[in-house]
Protein backbone atom coordinates (compact mmCIF):
# COMPACT_ATOMS: atom_id res chain seq x y z
CA UNK A 1 0.00 0.00 0.00
CA UNK A 2 1.36 3.43 -0.95
CA UNK A 3 1.36 5.73 2.09
CA UNK A 4 -1.09 8.60 1.69
CA UNK A 5 -3.55 10.88 3.44
CA UNK A 6 -5.48 13.95 2.34
CA UNK A 7 -7.84 16.42 4.03
CA UNK A 8 -11.31 16.38 2.43
CA UNK A 9 -12.99 18.99 4.62
CA UNK A 10 -12.08 21.48 7.34
CA UNK A 11 -14.65 22.75 9.84
CA UNK A 12 -13.65 25.24 12.56
CA UNK A 13 -16.26 25.74 15.27
CA UNK A 14 -17.06 28.95 17.11
CA UNK A 15 -19.39 27.75 19.82
CA UNK A 16 -22.33 26.04 18.11
CA UNK A 17 -21.64 27.68 14.73
CA UNK A 18 -19.08 27.05 12.01
CA UNK A 19 -16.58 29.89 11.69
CA UNK A 20 -15.00 28.12 8.69
CA UNK A 21 -16.25 25.14 6.68
CA UNK A 22 -14.66 24.33 3.32
CA UNK A 23 -14.21 21.25 1.14
CA UNK A 24 -10.74 20.37 -0.17
CA UNK A 25 -9.72 18.01 -2.96
CA UNK A 26 -6.79 15.89 -4.09
CA UNK A 27 -4.05 17.66 -6.00
CA UNK A 28 -3.45 21.41 -5.57
CA UNK A 29 -5.65 23.50 -3.22
CA UNK A 30 -5.16 27.28 -3.16
CA UNK A 31 -6.33 29.48 -0.27
CA UNK A 32 -6.06 33.09 -1.48
CA UNK A 33 -6.66 36.47 0.08
CA UNK A 34 -5.17 39.75 1.20
CA UNK A 35 -2.50 39.95 3.88
CA UNK A 36 -3.93 39.71 7.43
CA UNK A 37 -7.12 38.06 6.17
CA UNK A 38 -6.51 34.83 8.17
CA UNK A 39 -4.88 32.46 5.67
CA UNK A 40 -2.10 31.48 8.06
CA UNK A 41 -4.70 30.82 10.75
CA UNK A 42 -6.28 28.12 8.58
CA UNK A 43 -2.82 26.61 8.04
CA UNK A 44 -2.26 26.56 11.81
CA UNK A 45 -5.60 24.79 12.33
CA UNK A 46 -4.66 22.18 9.70
CA UNK A 47 -1.31 21.59 11.42
CA UNK A 48 -3.03 21.33 14.82
CA UNK A 49 -5.82 19.02 13.59
CA UNK A 50 -3.26 16.66 12.04
CA UNK A 51 -1.47 16.16 15.35
CA UNK A 52 0.77 19.23 15.51
CA UNK A 53 1.72 20.34 19.02
CA UNK A 54 0.67 23.98 18.76
CA UNK A 55 -0.59 26.62 21.21
CA UNK A 56 0.46 30.03 19.82
CA UNK A 57 -3.08 30.97 18.80
CA UNK A 58 -3.80 34.32 17.19
CA UNK A 59 -6.61 36.39 18.75
CA UNK A 60 -9.27 35.28 16.26
CA UNK A 61 -8.25 31.61 16.45
CA UNK A 62 -8.32 31.67 20.25
CA UNK A 63 -12.02 32.58 20.11
CA UNK A 64 -12.79 29.34 18.25
CA UNK A 65 -13.67 26.20 20.18
CA UNK A 66 -12.51 23.29 18.00
CA UNK A 67 -11.30 22.12 14.60
CA UNK A 68 -12.70 19.07 12.81
CA UNK A 69 -11.04 17.45 9.79
CA UNK A 70 -12.27 14.74 7.44
CA UNK A 71 -9.17 12.71 6.49
CA UNK A 72 -9.04 10.30 3.56
CA UNK A 73 -6.48 7.49 3.26
CA UNK A 74 -6.16 4.53 0.92
CA UNK A 75 -7.73 2.25 3.55
CA UNK A 76 -10.22 4.41 5.42
CA UNK A 77 -12.19 7.60 5.86
CA UNK A 78 -12.06 9.10 9.33
CA UNK A 79 -12.88 12.36 11.06
CA UNK A 80 -10.79 13.94 13.81
CA UNK A 81 -12.01 16.53 16.31
CA UNK A 82 -9.64 18.54 18.50
CA UNK A 83 -10.63 21.27 20.92
CA UNK A 84 -8.64 24.49 20.77
CA UNK A 85 -6.31 24.24 23.74
CA UNK A 86 -2.82 23.22 24.79
CA UNK A 87 -0.10 21.43 22.83
CA UNK A 88 -1.11 18.10 24.39
CA UNK A 89 -4.88 18.45 23.83
CA UNK A 90 -6.19 14.93 23.03
CA UNK A 91 -8.00 14.04 19.79
CA UNK A 92 -11.42 12.48 19.22
CA UNK A 93 -11.57 10.05 16.27
CA UNK A 94 -14.73 9.03 14.40
CA UNK A 95 -14.48 6.24 11.85
CA UNK A 96 -16.49 7.82 9.06
CA UNK A 97 -17.13 11.10 7.21
CA UNK A 98 -17.39 14.56 8.76
CA UNK A 99 -21.01 15.10 7.73
CA UNK A 100 -22.00 11.81 9.35
CA UNK A 101 -20.02 12.70 12.50
CA UNK A 102 -22.09 15.87 13.13
CA UNK A 103 -25.09 13.80 14.22
CA UNK A 104 -23.22 11.16 16.24
CA UNK A 105 -23.01 11.06 20.04
CA UNK A 106 -19.81 11.06 22.05
CA UNK A 107 -20.06 7.29 22.60
CA UNK A 108 -19.30 6.75 18.90
CA UNK A 109 -16.02 8.68 19.10
CA UNK A 110 -12.71 7.27 20.30
CA UNK A 111 -10.63 9.55 22.54
CA UNK A 112 -6.89 9.16 21.91
CA UNK A 113 -3.91 11.00 23.45
CA UNK A 114 -1.67 13.09 21.21
CA UNK A 115 1.38 11.16 22.45
CA UNK A 116 1.76 7.47 23.20
CA UNK A 117 0.66 6.80 26.82
CA UNK A 118 2.95 4.88 29.21
CA UNK A 119 2.35 1.14 29.22
CA UNK A 120 1.23 1.05 25.60
CA UNK A 121 -2.29 -0.23 26.36
CA UNK A 122 -3.96 2.61 24.46
CA UNK A 123 -3.25 3.79 20.93
CA UNK A 124 -2.03 7.33 20.35
CA UNK A 125 -3.32 9.60 17.56
CA UNK A 126 -0.06 9.04 15.69
CA UNK A 127 -0.56 5.26 15.77
CA UNK A 128 -4.14 5.55 14.48
CA UNK A 129 -3.28 7.91 11.61
CA UNK A 130 -0.02 6.11 10.73
CA UNK A 131 -1.89 2.80 10.44
CA UNK A 132 -4.64 4.37 8.36
CA UNK A 133 -2.13 6.08 6.04
CA UNK A 134 0.18 3.06 5.76
CA UNK A 135 3.16 4.56 7.60
CA UNK A 136 5.26 2.34 9.92
CA UNK A 137 5.93 3.28 13.53
CA UNK A 138 9.56 4.38 13.53
CA UNK A 139 11.59 4.68 16.75
CA UNK A 140 14.26 7.34 17.12
CA UNK A 141 17.54 7.11 18.99
CA UNK A 142 15.97 8.23 22.28
CA UNK A 143 13.82 5.04 22.39
CA UNK A 144 10.67 7.00 21.65
CA UNK A 145 8.64 6.97 18.45
CA UNK A 146 8.31 9.43 15.58
CA UNK A 147 5.01 11.27 15.98
CA UNK A 148 2.62 13.06 13.63
CA UNK A 149 3.87 16.34 15.09
CA UNK A 150 7.43 15.54 14.00
CA UNK A 151 6.29 14.38 10.54
CA UNK A 152 4.23 17.57 10.09
CA UNK A 153 7.33 19.66 10.81
CA UNK A 154 8.61 18.43 7.44
CA UNK A 155 5.24 18.76 5.66
CA UNK A 156 4.29 22.26 6.86
CA UNK A 157 6.24 25.26 5.56
CA UNK A 158 5.16 28.17 7.76
CA UNK A 159 6.10 31.85 7.90
CA UNK A 160 7.61 31.81 11.40
CA UNK A 161 10.46 29.40 10.62
CA UNK A 162 13.61 30.97 9.12
CA UNK A 163 13.71 30.26 5.38
CA UNK A 164 17.10 28.56 5.70
CA UNK A 165 15.67 25.75 7.87
CA UNK A 166 14.29 22.53 6.40
CA UNK A 167 12.13 21.59 9.41
CA UNK A 168 9.50 23.79 11.05
CA UNK A 169 11.22 25.55 13.94
CA UNK A 170 10.98 24.02 17.41
CA UNK A 171 12.78 25.01 20.63
CA UNK A 172 13.57 21.48 21.76
CA UNK A 173 14.93 19.89 18.62
CA UNK A 174 17.74 17.38 18.10
CA UNK A 175 19.70 15.98 15.19
CA UNK A 176 18.56 12.46 16.13
CA UNK A 177 14.87 13.37 15.82
CA UNK A 178 15.39 15.06 12.44
CA UNK A 179 17.39 12.06 11.17
CA UNK A 180 14.67 9.63 12.33
CA UNK A 181 11.92 11.67 10.63
CA UNK A 182 13.94 12.06 7.43
CA UNK A 183 14.77 8.36 7.19
CA UNK A 184 11.15 7.40 7.82
CA UNK A 185 9.94 9.78 5.09
CA UNK A 186 12.37 8.46 2.46
CA UNK A 187 11.54 4.83 3.35
CA UNK A 188 14.84 3.50 4.71
CA UNK A 189 14.52 -0.32 4.84
CA UNK A 190 10.76 -0.27 5.21
CA UNK A 191 9.11 -1.98 8.16
CA UNK A 192 11.76 -4.53 9.03
CA UNK A 193 14.37 -2.05 10.23
CA UNK A 194 11.88 -0.23 12.46
CA UNK A 195 10.32 -3.42 13.79
CA UNK A 196 13.78 -4.86 14.52
CA UNK A 197 14.72 -1.70 16.42
CA UNK A 198 11.47 -1.84 18.42
CA UNK A 199 11.95 -5.58 19.15
CA UNK A 200 15.56 -5.02 20.20
CA UNK A 201 14.48 -2.23 22.52
CA UNK A 202 11.89 -4.53 24.14
CA UNK A 203 14.39 -7.40 24.51
CA UNK A 204 16.94 -5.11 26.16
CA UNK A 205 14.25 -4.03 28.61
CA UNK A 206 13.29 -7.68 29.32
CA UNK A 207 16.95 -8.62 29.79
CA UNK A 208 17.48 -5.76 32.28
CA UNK A 209 14.48 -6.96 34.30
CA UNK A 210 15.62 -10.62 34.30
CA UNK A 211 19.14 -9.54 35.22
CA UNK A 212 17.78 -7.47 38.14
CA UNK A 213 15.74 -10.42 39.44
CA UNK A 214 18.71 -12.78 38.98
CA UNK A 215 21.08 -10.57 40.97
CA UNK A 216 18.47 -10.00 43.69
CA UNK A 217 17.94 -13.77 44.02
CA UNK A 218 21.69 -14.36 44.28
CA UNK A 219 21.86 -12.02 47.27
CA UNK A 220 19.43 -14.27 49.18
CA UNK A 221 21.74 -17.31 48.97
CA UNK A 222 23.88 -18.17 52.04
CA UNK A 223 27.53 -17.23 51.61
CA UNK A 224 28.71 -20.48 53.23
CA UNK A 225 27.35 -23.97 53.98
CA UNK A 226 28.18 -25.20 50.47
CA UNK A 227 24.48 -25.32 49.53
CA UNK A 228 24.50 -23.32 46.30
CA UNK A 229 23.47 -26.26 44.08
CA UNK A 230 20.41 -28.51 43.84
CA UNK A 231 22.54 -31.67 44.30
CA UNK A 232 24.06 -30.41 47.57
CA UNK A 233 20.61 -29.44 48.84
CA UNK A 234 19.14 -32.84 47.98
CA UNK A 235 21.94 -34.57 49.90
CA UNK A 236 21.46 -32.35 52.97
CA UNK A 237 17.66 -32.77 52.90
CA UNK A 238 18.15 -36.58 52.69
CA UNK A 239 20.31 -36.53 55.84
CA UNK A 240 17.75 -34.51 57.78
CA UNK A 241 14.87 -36.73 56.62
CA UNK A 242 16.78 -39.76 57.97
CA UNK A 243 17.32 -38.02 61.33
CA UNK A 244 13.64 -37.09 61.43
CA UNK A 245 12.61 -40.67 60.73
CA UNK A 246 14.80 -41.89 63.61
CA UNK A 247 13.24 -39.38 66.00
CA UNK A 248 9.74 -40.29 64.85
CA UNK A 249 10.58 -43.96 65.44
CA UNK A 250 11.71 -43.18 69.01
CA UNK A 251 8.50 -41.25 69.64
CA UNK A 252 6.40 -44.04 68.15
CA UNK A 253 8.10 -46.56 70.47
CA UNK A 254 8.17 -44.38 73.57
CA UNK A 255 6.93 -47.25 75.74
CA UNK A 256 10.23 -49.04 75.20
CA UNK A 257 12.15 -46.03 76.48
CA UNK A 258 10.05 -44.61 79.28
CA UNK A 259 7.08 -45.62 81.39
CA UNK A 260 3.72 -44.58 79.89
CA UNK A 261 1.06 -42.59 81.63
CA UNK A 262 -2.09 -40.76 80.53
CA UNK A 263 -3.00 -37.12 81.18
CA UNK A 264 -5.94 -34.86 80.45
CA UNK A 265 -3.54 -32.33 78.98
CA UNK A 266 -2.35 -34.84 76.39
CA UNK A 267 -5.91 -35.54 75.24
CA UNK A 268 -6.78 -31.84 75.04
CA UNK A 269 -3.60 -31.03 73.11
CA UNK A 270 -4.31 -33.82 70.64
CA UNK A 271 -7.82 -32.54 69.99
CA UNK A 272 -6.49 -29.00 69.46
CA UNK A 273 -3.86 -30.33 67.08
CA UNK A 274 -6.49 -32.24 65.13
CA UNK A 275 -8.57 -29.06 64.78
CA UNK A 276 -5.50 -27.18 63.54
CA UNK A 277 -4.75 -29.91 61.01
CA UNK A 278 -8.30 -29.82 59.66
CA UNK A 279 -8.10 -26.02 59.32
CA UNK A 280 -4.74 -26.23 57.51
CA UNK A 281 -6.06 -28.96 55.21
CA UNK A 282 -9.17 -26.90 54.39
CA UNK A 283 -7.13 -23.75 53.65
CA UNK A 284 -4.71 -25.75 51.51
CA UNK A 285 -7.57 -27.29 49.53
CA UNK A 286 -9.09 -23.83 48.89
CA UNK A 287 -5.74 -22.48 47.67
CA UNK A 288 -5.21 -25.48 45.39
CA UNK A 289 -8.71 -25.03 43.94
CA UNK A 290 -7.99 -21.33 43.33
CA UNK A 291 -4.72 -22.28 41.62
CA UNK A 292 -6.56 -24.75 39.39
CA UNK A 293 -9.27 -22.19 38.54
CA UNK A 294 -6.64 -19.56 37.72
CA UNK A 295 -4.81 -21.99 35.44
CA UNK A 296 -8.12 -22.66 33.64
CA UNK A 297 -8.70 -18.87 33.26
CA UNK A 298 -5.23 -18.45 31.76
CA UNK A 299 -5.91 -21.28 29.32
CA UNK A 300 -9.24 -19.69 28.29
CA UNK A 301 -7.67 -16.24 27.85
CA UNK A 302 -4.90 -17.78 25.74
CA UNK A 303 -7.50 -19.46 23.54
CA UNK A 304 -9.37 -16.13 23.28
CA UNK A 305 -6.19 -14.33 22.16
CA UNK A 306 -5.70 -17.00 19.51
CA UNK A 307 -9.32 -16.57 18.44
CA UNK A 308 -8.89 -12.77 18.18
CA UNK A 309 -5.70 -13.20 16.16
CA UNK A 310 -7.44 -15.57 13.75
CA UNK A 311 -10.41 -13.19 13.61
CA UNK A 312 -8.11 -10.28 12.72
CA UNK A 313 -6.56 -12.35 9.92
CA UNK A 314 -10.03 -13.33 8.71
CA UNK A 315 -11.11 -9.68 8.82
CA UNK A 316 -8.17 -8.63 6.65
CA UNK A 317 -8.94 -11.49 4.23
CA UNK A 318 -12.60 -10.44 4.16
CA UNK A 319 -11.66 -6.86 3.40
CA UNK A 320 -9.41 -7.99 0.55
CA UNK A 321 -12.14 -10.28 -0.77
CA UNK A 322 -14.71 -7.48 -0.47
CA UNK A 323 -12.50 -5.17 -2.51
CA UNK A 324 -12.08 -7.83 -5.21
CA UNK A 325 -15.78 -8.75 -5.31
CA UNK A 326 -16.69 -5.06 -5.45
CA UNK A 327 -15.17 -4.87 -8.93
CA UNK A 328 -17.38 -7.68 -10.36
CA UNK A 329 -19.96 -6.37 -12.78
CA UNK A 330 -23.05 -8.57 -13.30
CA UNK A 331 -24.58 -8.41 -16.77
CA UNK A 332 -27.09 -11.22 -16.07
CA UNK A 333 -29.13 -12.11 -13.01
CA UNK A 334 -27.32 -14.93 -11.13
CA UNK A 335 -30.72 -16.58 -10.41
CA UNK A 336 -32.68 -16.44 -13.71
CA UNK A 337 -29.93 -15.35 -16.14
CA UNK A 338 -31.99 -12.48 -17.51
CA UNK A 339 -30.06 -9.31 -18.58
CA UNK A 340 -29.68 -6.69 -15.86
CA UNK A 341 -29.94 -2.97 -16.51
CA UNK A 342 -31.03 0.30 -14.90
CA UNK A 343 -28.30 0.51 -12.24
CA UNK A 344 -25.59 3.07 -11.68
CA UNK A 345 -22.24 2.92 -9.90
CA UNK A 346 -23.76 4.12 -6.63
CA UNK A 347 -26.25 1.21 -6.38
CA UNK A 348 -25.91 -2.55 -6.43
CA UNK A 349 -27.08 -3.87 -9.83
CA UNK A 350 -28.68 -6.94 -8.17
CA UNK A 351 -30.32 -5.71 -4.95
CA UNK A 352 -30.38 -1.96 -5.80
CA UNK A 353 -29.09 -1.06 -2.30
CA UNK A 354 -26.92 2.04 -2.05
CA UNK A 355 -23.19 1.27 -2.12
CA UNK A 356 -20.92 3.36 0.14
CA UNK A 357 -17.33 2.14 -0.23
CA UNK A 358 -15.96 4.77 2.15
CA UNK A 359 -18.23 3.57 4.97
CA UNK A 360 -17.28 -0.04 4.29
CA UNK A 361 -13.57 0.80 4.36
CA UNK A 362 -14.00 2.82 7.54
CA UNK A 363 -15.96 -0.01 9.21
CA UNK A 364 -13.28 -2.55 8.32
CA UNK A 365 -10.63 -0.22 9.74
CA UNK A 366 -12.65 0.38 12.91
CA UNK A 367 -13.12 -3.36 13.42
CA UNK A 368 -9.40 -3.98 12.93
CA UNK A 369 -8.45 -1.28 15.44
CA UNK A 370 -11.01 -2.67 17.93
CA UNK A 371 -9.66 -6.20 17.39
CA UNK A 372 -6.08 -5.07 17.95
CA UNK A 373 -7.10 -3.30 21.18
CA UNK A 374 -8.83 -6.47 22.41
CA UNK A 375 -5.71 -8.53 21.63
CA UNK A 376 -3.55 -5.98 23.48
CA UNK A 377 -5.87 -5.93 26.52
CA UNK A 378 -6.16 -9.75 26.58
CA UNK A 379 -2.38 -10.14 26.45
CA UNK A 380 -2.02 -7.66 29.33
CA UNK A 381 -4.63 -9.65 31.30
CA UNK A 382 -2.80 -12.89 30.44
CA UNK A 383 0.46 -11.50 31.88
CA UNK A 384 -1.39 -10.29 35.00
CA UNK A 385 -3.04 -13.69 35.55
CA UNK A 386 0.28 -15.51 35.01
CA UNK A 387 1.95 -13.29 37.63
CA UNK A 388 -0.96 -13.92 40.01
CA UNK A 389 -0.67 -17.69 39.46
CA UNK A 390 3.07 -17.58 40.15
CA UNK A 391 2.48 -15.73 43.43
CA UNK A 392 -0.29 -18.16 44.37
CA UNK A 393 1.90 -21.19 43.67
CA UNK A 394 4.64 -19.69 45.84
CA UNK A 395 2.10 -19.25 48.64
CA UNK A 396 0.88 -22.82 48.06
CA UNK A 397 4.39 -24.17 48.57
CA UNK A 398 4.58 -22.35 51.90
CA UNK A 399 1.16 -23.69 52.97
CA UNK A 400 2.13 -27.24 51.97
CA UNK A 401 5.27 -26.94 54.07
CA UNK A 402 3.25 -25.65 57.03
CA UNK A 403 0.80 -28.53 56.63
CA UNK A 404 3.59 -31.07 56.32
CA UNK A 405 5.23 -29.70 59.49
CA UNK A 406 1.92 -29.88 61.35
CA UNK A 407 1.24 -33.45 60.15
CA UNK A 408 4.73 -34.49 61.17
CA UNK A 409 4.33 -32.83 64.56
CA UNK A 410 0.96 -34.53 65.10
CA UNK A 411 2.39 -37.88 64.01
CA UNK A 412 5.34 -37.44 66.31
CA UNK A 413 3.30 -36.44 69.34
CA UNK A 414 -0.04 -38.22 69.12
CA UNK A 415 -0.04 -40.97 66.47
CA UNK A 416 0.68 -43.61 69.08
CA UNK A 417 -1.57 -45.69 71.24
CA UNK A 418 0.19 -44.83 74.55
CA UNK A 419 0.77 -41.42 76.18
CA UNK A 420 4.52 -40.51 76.36
CA UNK A 421 6.20 -39.04 79.34
CA UNK A 422 6.52 -35.25 79.36
CA UNK A 423 10.28 -35.07 79.58
CA UNK A 424 10.90 -37.60 76.83
CA UNK A 425 8.39 -36.07 74.44
CA UNK A 426 9.54 -32.50 75.13
CA UNK A 427 13.14 -33.32 74.30
CA UNK A 428 12.35 -35.40 71.19
CA UNK A 429 9.78 -32.97 69.84
CA UNK A 430 12.15 -30.07 70.35
CA UNK A 431 14.78 -31.81 68.24
CA UNK A 432 12.12 -32.81 65.73
CA UNK A 433 10.91 -29.20 65.46
CA UNK A 434 14.45 -28.00 64.73
CA UNK A 435 14.75 -30.56 61.93
CA UNK A 436 11.40 -29.57 60.46
CA UNK A 437 12.43 -25.91 60.45
CA UNK A 438 15.68 -26.77 58.74
CA UNK A 439 13.83 -28.78 56.09
CA UNK A 440 11.48 -25.84 55.52
CA UNK A 441 14.48 -23.51 55.20
CA UNK A 442 16.17 -25.84 52.72
CA UNK A 443 12.97 -26.18 50.70
CA UNK A 444 12.84 -22.37 50.42
CA UNK A 445 16.50 -22.39 49.42
CA UNK A 446 15.83 -25.05 46.78
CA UNK A 447 12.98 -22.98 45.31
CA UNK A 448 15.30 -19.95 45.19
CA UNK A 449 18.07 -21.89 43.45
CA UNK A 450 15.59 -23.31 40.95
CA UNK A 451 14.36 -19.77 40.27
CA UNK A 452 17.97 -18.61 39.81
CA UNK A 453 18.58 -21.44 37.34
CA UNK A 454 15.43 -20.49 35.41
CA UNK A 455 16.43 -16.80 35.35
CA UNK A 456 19.91 -17.72 34.23
CA UNK A 457 18.53 -19.72 31.29
CA UNK A 458 16.09 -16.93 30.40
CA UNK A 459 18.91 -14.37 30.52
CA UNK A 460 21.03 -16.54 28.25
CA UNK A 461 18.18 -17.00 25.76
CA UNK A 462 17.45 -13.26 25.74
CA UNK A 463 21.14 -12.49 25.28
CA UNK A 464 21.30 -14.89 22.31
CA UNK A 465 18.22 -13.26 20.76
CA UNK A 466 19.66 -9.78 21.34
CA UNK A 467 22.92 -10.78 19.64
CA UNK A 468 20.97 -12.22 16.71
CA UNK A 469 18.89 -9.06 16.31
CA UNK A 470 21.97 -6.84 16.60
CA UNK A 471 23.58 -8.79 13.76
CA UNK A 472 20.41 -8.47 11.68
CA UNK A 473 20.19 -4.77 12.50
CA UNK A 474 23.73 -4.21 11.25
CA UNK A 475 22.80 -5.92 7.99
CA UNK A 476 19.68 -3.79 7.60
CA UNK A 477 21.55 -0.61 8.42
CA UNK A 478 24.19 -1.48 5.85
CA UNK A 479 21.53 -2.12 3.20
CA UNK A 480 19.86 1.20 4.06
CA UNK A 481 22.77 2.99 2.41
CA UNK A 482 21.50 1.86 -1.00
CA UNK A 483 17.98 3.08 -0.21
CA UNK A 484 19.24 6.45 1.02
CA UNK A 485 21.33 6.91 -2.11
CA UNK A 486 18.41 6.07 -4.42
CA UNK A 487 15.91 8.31 -2.59
CA UNK A 488 18.23 11.28 -2.23
CA UNK A 489 19.33 11.03 -5.88
CA UNK A 490 15.68 11.34 -6.88
CA UNK A 491 15.23 14.35 -4.57
CA UNK A 492 18.40 15.95 -5.98
CA UNK A 493 17.31 15.45 -9.60
CA UNK A 494 13.86 16.94 -8.98
CA UNK A 495 15.29 19.79 -6.92
CA UNK A 496 17.74 20.84 -9.66
CA UNK A 497 14.90 20.78 -12.20
CA UNK A 498 12.68 22.99 -10.02
CA UNK A 499 15.47 25.51 -9.40
CA UNK A 500 16.20 25.75 -13.12
CA UNK A 501 12.51 26.52 -13.71
CA UNK A 502 12.64 29.43 -11.23
CA UNK A 503 12.88 32.90 -12.77
CA UNK A 504 16.52 33.98 -13.38
CA UNK A 505 17.02 35.80 -10.10
CA UNK A 506 19.76 33.74 -8.46
CA UNK A 507 22.90 32.74 -10.41
CA UNK A 508 23.40 29.49 -8.47
CA UNK A 509 19.86 28.35 -9.33
CA UNK A 510 20.14 28.79 -13.11
CA UNK A 511 22.15 25.61 -13.80
CA UNK A 512 23.09 24.04 -10.45
CA UNK A 513 25.65 21.22 -10.34
CA UNK A 514 24.22 19.83 -7.13
CA UNK A 515 21.19 20.14 -4.87
CA UNK A 516 20.81 18.28 -1.57
CA UNK A 517 18.94 18.25 1.73
CA UNK A 518 20.51 17.28 5.05
CA UNK A 519 18.01 16.17 7.69
CA UNK A 520 20.49 16.12 10.58
CA UNK A 521 21.85 19.61 9.79
CA UNK A 522 18.33 20.93 9.05
CA UNK A 523 19.69 22.44 5.85
CA UNK A 524 19.39 22.63 2.05
CA UNK A 525 22.41 23.19 -0.18
CA UNK A 526 22.94 24.27 -3.79
CA UNK A 527 26.46 23.72 -5.10
CA UNK A 528 27.53 23.31 -1.46
CA UNK A 529 26.10 26.72 -0.44
CA UNK A 530 23.15 27.32 1.89
CA UNK A 531 22.80 31.11 2.25
CA UNK A 532 21.25 33.26 -0.48
CA UNK A 533 19.04 36.34 -0.73
CA UNK A 534 15.97 36.04 1.53
CA UNK A 535 13.48 35.59 -1.34
CA UNK A 536 15.79 32.96 -2.88
CA UNK A 537 16.01 31.20 0.49
CA UNK A 538 12.20 30.95 0.39
CA UNK A 539 12.36 29.40 -3.09
CA UNK A 540 15.07 27.00 -1.88
CA UNK A 541 13.06 25.97 1.21
CA UNK A 542 9.90 25.34 -0.83
CA UNK A 543 11.92 23.48 -3.46
CA UNK A 544 13.41 21.20 -0.79
CA UNK A 545 10.12 20.08 0.75
CA UNK A 546 8.46 19.98 -2.68
CA UNK A 547 11.27 17.78 -4.02
CA UNK A 548 10.80 15.29 -1.16
CA UNK A 549 7.06 15.35 -1.80
CA UNK A 550 7.39 14.84 -5.58
CA UNK A 551 9.99 12.09 -5.23
CA UNK A 552 7.49 10.24 -3.01
CA UNK A 553 4.82 10.74 -5.69
CA UNK A 554 6.87 8.54 -8.05
CA UNK A 555 8.52 6.04 -5.67
CA UNK A 556 6.26 3.73 -3.64
CA UNK A 557 9.10 2.95 -1.19
CA UNK A 558 8.83 6.43 0.33
CA UNK A 559 6.77 6.61 3.55
CA UNK A 560 6.02 10.28 2.87
CA UNK A 561 2.19 10.61 3.14
CA UNK A 562 2.01 12.69 -0.10
CA UNK A 563 0.64 15.70 1.78
CA UNK A 564 2.12 19.22 1.75
CA UNK A 565 1.05 22.45 3.48
CA UNK A 566 2.78 25.67 2.31
CA UNK A 567 2.10 29.04 3.90
CA UNK A 568 5.14 30.94 2.62
CA UNK A 569 4.89 30.96 -1.19
CA UNK A 570 5.72 34.71 -1.38
CA UNK A 571 7.36 35.22 1.99
CA UNK A 572 10.37 37.51 2.61
CA UNK A 573 9.66 40.12 -0.06
CA UNK A 574 9.04 37.76 -2.97
CA UNK A 575 8.20 39.66 -6.15
CA UNK A 576 4.82 38.95 -7.73
CA UNK A 577 6.12 37.60 -11.04
CA UNK A 578 8.40 35.10 -9.27
CA UNK A 579 5.56 33.94 -7.01
CA UNK A 580 3.24 33.45 -10.01
CA UNK A 581 5.90 31.38 -11.75
CA UNK A 582 6.35 29.16 -8.69
CA UNK A 583 2.60 28.66 -8.34
CA UNK A 584 2.38 27.49 -11.95
CA UNK A 585 5.36 25.22 -11.33
CA UNK A 586 3.58 23.55 -8.37
CA UNK A 587 0.42 22.98 -10.43
CA UNK A 588 2.40 21.57 -13.36
CA UNK A 589 4.32 19.12 -11.15
CA UNK A 590 1.13 18.04 -9.41
CA UNK A 591 -0.53 17.24 -12.72
CA UNK A 592 2.39 14.97 -13.69
CA UNK A 593 2.58 13.08 -10.36
CA UNK A 594 2.04 9.31 -10.42
CA UNK A 595 0.43 8.72 -7.02
CA UNK A 596 -2.53 10.34 -5.22
CA UNK A 597 -1.44 13.42 -3.30
CA UNK A 598 -2.54 16.77 -1.86
CA UNK A 599 -0.87 20.19 -1.79
CA UNK A 600 -2.43 23.10 0.10
CA UNK A 601 -0.81 26.51 -0.28
CA UNK A 602 -1.81 30.05 0.61
CA UNK A 603 -1.13 33.20 -1.39
CA UNK A 604 -1.94 36.89 -1.34
CA UNK A 605 -1.00 37.26 -5.01
CA UNK A 606 -2.55 34.37 -6.91
CA UNK A 607 -1.52 33.91 -10.51
CA UNK A 608 -4.51 35.15 -12.62
CA UNK A 609 -4.43 32.01 -14.77
CA UNK A 610 -5.19 29.93 -11.65
CA UNK A 611 -8.10 32.03 -10.41
CA UNK A 612 -10.69 30.03 -12.37
CA UNK A 613 -8.78 26.78 -12.60
CA UNK A 614 -10.98 24.95 -10.09
CA UNK A 615 -8.03 24.66 -7.71
CA UNK A 616 -9.08 27.43 -5.31
CA UNK A 617 -10.76 26.73 -1.98
CA UNK A 618 -13.29 29.20 -0.62
CA UNK A 619 -13.71 32.84 -1.70
CA UNK A 620 -10.96 35.41 -2.03
CA UNK A 621 -10.55 36.68 1.52
CA UNK A 622 -10.08 40.30 2.55
CA UNK A 623 -9.53 42.09 5.85
CA UNK A 624 -13.25 42.84 5.85
CA UNK A 625 -14.22 39.27 4.93
CA UNK A 626 -11.73 37.09 6.77
CA UNK A 627 -11.38 33.32 6.78
CA UNK A 628 -12.99 33.02 10.23
CA UNK A 629 -16.58 34.28 10.39
CA UNK A 630 -16.84 35.15 14.09
CA UNK A 631 -19.62 37.75 13.86
PyMOL commands that set and color helices and strands:
alter all, ss='L'
color gray80, all
select helices_A, chain A and resi 39-49+59-62+98-101+106-108+125-133+148-155+175-186+190-219+230-252+254-256+264-325+357-414+422-500+507-510+534-552+576-592+608-610
alter helices_A, ss='H'
color red, helices_A
select strands_A, chain A and resi 5-14+17-23+27-32+66-73+77-83+91-94+110-112+156-157+515-518+523-526+563-566+598-603
alter strands_A, ss='S'
color yellow, strands_A
deselect
rebuild
show_as cartoon
